[in-house]
Structures are given as C-alpha cells and as structure tokens.
C-alpha cells in the first residue's frame, strides 16, 4: 500500500484465481506459484481483516475509483481498508479451489465436476 495510488486486493485475488486455473490447463508451475504467492499475501495482514467488528474478509478492495464511490478516511489521499463482496468471494473461492485440489476432490462447476 502507498499514499498515492489505491491497491485493489480484490483484483489481485481474481487474477490469482485465473492464474491457478490457467496453470491447470497449461501445466505451468510459474502460474501456480504466482497464484500461491498472491493468496499467501492476501491471507495475512494488512490484507486479511482480523477485526471481528469489520464485516469483510479481504481489506483494501476498490469499489469504483473513477466515480469516487470509495471511502477515503480523513487524512488519507486514497481509499484503503474497505472490503467488497466480490473480493471476499474470490478469496474464498481460490482457497477452496486449492484445498479441493490438494485433497484430490472434484471441483464443482455448473456443467459438472472437473477432475484435475
């Protein structure tokens, strides 16, 4: 995080999910490692919410910066510290995808399970 540009953690976990899925199709370990690195970062502070009063899981998500819909705390120049439902969803989805694969389970899809 920095003072001049917002960090969008939700975009990072969405990209990590794509990298993980792509790694299965192309059998590229570097994509898999990149996804694991992003996930490990997202599952630790300052990105993972540890405050029981906060309603989200993944902090520092950006909602709609061009329209100014993101909360900017007093004394800050960029939005930070907020969650979005899509960030929380994709963080959980990525973790579940990796966990199910590690267990050798089928990943459920709309068109049926896909075994890797």
C-alpha positions in Angstrom: 0.0 0.0 0.0 1.1 3.5 -0.6 -0.2 7.1 -0.2 -0.6 7.9 -3.8 -2.4 5.0 -5.5 -5.0 2.6 -4.2 -4.3 -1.1 -4.0 -7.1 -3.3 -5.2 -6.8 -6.6 -3.4 -9.9 -7.9 -5.0 -8.4 -7.6 -8.4 -5.3 -9.5 -7.1 -7.2 -12.5 -5.9 -9.4 -12.6 -9.0 -6.1 -12.6 -11.1 -4.7 -15.3 -8.8 -7.7 -17.5 -9.4 -7.3 -17.1 -13.1 -3.6 -18.0 -12.8 -4.4 -21.1 -10.8 -6.9 -22.2 -13.4 -4.6 -21.4 -16.2 -1.8 -23.4 -14.6 -4.0 -26.5 -14.7 -4.7 -26.1 -18.4 -1.1 -25.3 -19.5 0.7 -27.2 -16.7 2.8 -24.2 -15.9 4.2 -24.2 -12.4 5.1 -20.5 -12.5 1.4 -19.5 -12.8 0.6 -21.8 -9.9 3.4 -20.3 -7.8 2.3 -16.8 -8.7 -1.3 -17.7 -7.6 0.0 -19.2 -4.3 2.2 -16.1 -3.6 -0.8 -13.8 -4.1 -3.0 -16.0 -1.9 -0.4 -16.1 0.9 -0.2 -12.3 0.8 -4.0 -11.9 0.9 -4.3 -14.3 3.8 -2.0 -12.1 6.0 -2.1 -8.6 7.4 -2.6 -6.0 6.2 -4.9 -7.6 3.6 -6.8 -10.1 5.8 -9.2 -8.5 8.3 -8.6 -9.5 11.8 -11.0 -7.1 13.4 -14.2 -9.0 14.4 -16.2 -5.8 14.0 -15.3 -5.5 10.3 -17.8 -7.0 8.0 -15.4 -8.2 5.3 -12.5 -10.6 4.9 -10.3 -9.1 2.4 -9.2 -5.5 3.1 -8.1 -2.8 0.6 -10.6 -3.5 -2.2 -11.6 -0.7 -4.5 -15.2 -0.3 -5.5 -15.3 2.4 -8.2 -12.5 4.8 -8.1 -13.4 6.9 -11.2 -16.8 7.8 -9.7 -15.3 8.5 -6.2 -17.5 5.9 -4.6 -14.7 4.6 -2.3 -14.4 5.8 1.2 -11.3 7.8 1.9 -10.5 8.2 5.6 -9.7 11.6 7.0 -6.0 12.4 6.4 -5.7 9.9 3.5 -5.4 10.5 -0.2 -6.6 7.2 -1.5 -9.2 4.6 -0.4 -8.0 1.7 1.7 -9.2 -0.6 4.4 -12.5 -1.5 2.9 -13.9 -4.8 1.6 -16.1 -5.8 -1.3 -18.3 -8.8 -1.6 -16.5 -9.9 -4.8 -13.1 -9.7 -3.1 -14.3 -11.8 -0.3 -16.0 -14.3 -2.7 -12.9 -14.7 -4.9 -10.6 -15.1 -1.9 -12.7 -17.9 -0.5 -13.2 -19.4 -4.0 -9.5 -19.5 -4.6 -8.7 -21.0 -1.2 -11.4 -23.6 -1.8 -10.2 -24.4 -5.3 -6.7 -25.1 -4.0 -7.9 -27.0 -1.0 -10.1 -29.3 -3.0 -7.3 -30.0 -5.5 -4.9 -30.8 -2.7 -7.5 -33.3 -1.3 -8.0 -34.8 -4.8 -11.6 -33.7 -4.8 -13.7 -32.8 -7.8 -14.1 -29.0 -8.3 -17.8 -28.4 -8.8 -18.9 -26.4 -11.8 -22.2 -25.6 -13.5 -21.6 -28.2 -16.2 -20.4 -31.0 -13.8 -17.2 -31.7 -11.8 -13.8 -31.4 -13.4 -11.1 -33.6 -12.1 -7.5 -32.4 -12.5 
